[in-house]
C-alpha cells in the first residue's frame, strides 16, 4: 500500500503575505524630492511676434552660478547666505539709488497708490552647477521676495502674507511681483 503524502494547507499564506505587504508599506518611509513651487506664465500665443523685451540696465540684477558653485550677484562674488539681503535691497531701493531699479506708482486695490519696483532678478547657471547649489540660490531669491511681501503685508494689513485673505494676498503680490527670470543653462566659466 502506497503511503499518501500530506498536502500543506496554503490557504492562509495569501492572507499572511497581504498582511506583511501592508505592514511594510505602512512602516516604510520614502524620501521625497524637494522641488521649486512656481507658477509658470501661460504659453505665448503662437501668432504673436517674438519681440525682445528691453529691460533698463538699472532694473536688472544678474545672478550667476558657475560650475564650481561660486555665486556672483550684480558682479560681486558672495556667499549664498548673502543673496537674500542683496536682492531685498535691490527690490526695495529704499534710498532711491539711481543705480538700483526704478519704481512706478501703481493704483492697487486695497492698498492704493504704491511704488512698485521695476526690478528683475535674472538667474543664469552653468551646466555644471550642482543641483543642490541651484536649489539653494533659488530658495534665497524666493525668500527675499517673500520677506518683502511679508513686510508690505504687515505694513498695510497688520498680518503676515500667508495669513491674508485671497484679495489681500493678490494686492500684495501686485505690489511686490515675483520677477525672477531664468536663462537657459550654459557654460559660464569663471564668475
MARBA-887371 format. One record per residue (C-alpha): residue in one letter; x, y, z; residue number from 1. Coordinates in steps of 0.2 Angstrom, whole numbers, plus 5000, padded with zeros to 4 digits. Layout:
r east north up k
A X Y Z NUM
...
***
This chain:
r east north up k
X 5000 5000 5000 1
X 5007 5017 4995 2
X 5008 5030 5008 3
X 4999 5045 5004 4
X 5009 5062 5006 5
X 5000 5075 5016 6
X 4997 5092 5007 7
X 5002 5108 5016 8
X 4987 5119 5019 9
X 4992 5135 5010 10
X 4975 5144 5012 11
X 4981 5156 5024 12
X 4998 5160 5015 13
X 4990 5173 5004 14
X 4982 5182 5020 15
X 4999 5182 5028 16
X 5008 5189 5013 17
X 4995 5203 5011 18
X 4997 5207 5030 19
X 5016 5208 5028 20
X 5014 5219 5012 21
X 5003 5231 5022 22
X 5015 5231 5036 23
X 5030 5236 5026 24
X 5020 5249 5016 25
X 5014 5257 5032 26
X 5031 5257 5041 27
X 5042 5261 5026 28
X 5047 5279 5024 29
X 5051 5286 5007 30
X 5062 5301 5003 31
X 5053 5315 4995 32
X 5062 5325 4982 33
X 5060 5344 4985 34
X 5056 5355 4971 35
X 5053 5373 4967 36
X 5035 5379 4968 37
X 5032 5391 4954 38
X 5018 5396 4944 39
X 5024 5397 4926 40
X 5017 5410 4914 41
X 5005 5404 4901 42
X 5011 5398 4884 43
X 5013 5413 4872 44
X 5001 5414 4858 45
X 5009 5406 4843 46
X 5003 5420 4831 47
X 5012 5433 4842 48
X 5028 5440 4836 49
X 5043 5437 4847 50
X 5049 5454 4852 51
X 5064 5455 4863 52
X 5059 5463 4880 53
X 5070 5478 4883 54
X 5075 5480 4902 55
X 5084 5495 4908 56
X 5101 5490 4914 57
X 5097 5498 4932 58
X 5082 5487 4933 59
X 5091 5471 4930 60
X 5101 5461 4944 61
X 5112 5447 4936 62
X 5115 5432 4947 63
X 5127 5419 4940 64
X 5132 5402 4947 65
X 5147 5394 4939 66
X 5151 5375 4938 67
X 5162 5377 4954 68
X 5146 5383 4963 69
X 5153 5401 4965 70
X 5139 5414 4965 71
X 5141 5431 4958 72
X 5127 5444 4962 73
X 5127 5460 4952 74
X 5146 5457 4948 75
X 5151 5454 4966 76
X 5156 5436 4972 77
X 5147 5432 4988 78
X 5141 5418 4999 79
X 5124 5410 4996 80
X 5118 5417 5013 81
X 5121 5435 5007 82
X 5110 5434 4992 83
X 5093 5437 5001 84
X 5099 5454 5008 85
X 5106 5460 4992 86
X 5090 5455 4982 87
X 5079 5464 4996 88
X 5089 5480 4994 89
X 5088 5478 4975 90
X 5069 5476 4976 91
X 5065 5490 4989 92
X 5078 5503 4983 93
X 5075 5512 5000 94
X 5086 5527 4996 95
X 5080 5529 4978 96
X 5098 5525 4972 97
X 5099 5529 4953 98
X 5109 5513 4951 99
X 5095 5502 4958 100
X 5078 5499 4950 101
X 5066 5512 4946 102
X 5049 5512 4954 103
X 5032 5515 4946 104
X 5017 5521 4956 105
X 5003 5510 4953 106
X 4985 5510 4959 107
X 4982 5494 4968 108
X 4965 5488 4975 109
X 4965 5488 4995 110
X 4982 5497 4995 111
X 4980 5512 4985 112
X 4995 5521 4976 113
X 5011 5510 4979 114
X 5028 5512 4972 115
X 5031 5495 4963 116
X 5049 5490 4959 117
X 5053 5488 4940 118
X 5067 5477 4945 119
X 5070 5459 4938 120
X 5082 5446 4945 121
X 5090 5436 4931 122
X 5097 5419 4936 123
X 5110 5411 4925 124
X 5119 5395 4930 125
X 5132 5384 4922 126
X 5128 5367 4915 127
X 5140 5360 4928 128
X 5131 5369 4943 129
X 5126 5356 4956 130
X 5108 5354 4959 131
X 5110 5357 4977 132
X 5118 5375 4974 133
X 5104 5378 4961 134
X 5090 5375 4974 135
X 5099 5385 4987 136
X 5101 5400 4976 137
X 5083 5398 4970 138
X 5077 5397 4988 139
X 5087 5413 4993 140
X 5079 5423 4979 141
X 5062 5417 4983 142
X 5065 5420 5001 143
X 5070 5438 4998 144
X 5053 5442 4988 145
X 5043 5433 5002 146
X 5051 5443 5016 147
X 5047 5459 5006 148
X 5029 5453 5004 149
X 5028 5450 5022 150
X 5034 5467 5026 151
X 5022 5475 5015 152
X 5008 5464 5022 153
X 5012 5469 5040 154
X 5013 5487 5035 155
X 4997 5488 5025 156
X 4986 5474 5034 157
X 4995 5470 5051 158
X 4997 5452 5046 159
X 5009 5440 5038 160
X 5007 5437 5019 161
X 5002 5419 5022 162
X 4988 5425 5034 163
X 4980 5437 5022 164
X 4963 5434 5013 165
X 4964 5430 4994 166
X 4960 5448 4989 167
X 4973 5455 5001 168
X 4986 5442 4995 169
X 4983 5447 4977 170
X 4985 5465 4981 171
X 5002 5462 4990 172
X 5008 5451 4975 173
X 5004 5466 4964 174
X 5014 5477 4975 175
X 5029 5465 4976 176
X 5028 5455 4960 177
X 5040 5440 4959 178
X 5051 5444 4945 179
X 5064 5431 4943 180
X 5070 5427 4926 181
X 5079 5411 4922 182
X 5090 5409 4907 183
X 5095 5393 4899 184
X 5110 5385 4907 185
X 5126 5387 4898 186
X 5145 5386 4900 187
X 5148 5401 4910 188
X 5166 5398 4916 189
X 5173 5409 4929 190
X 5161 5420 4938 191
***
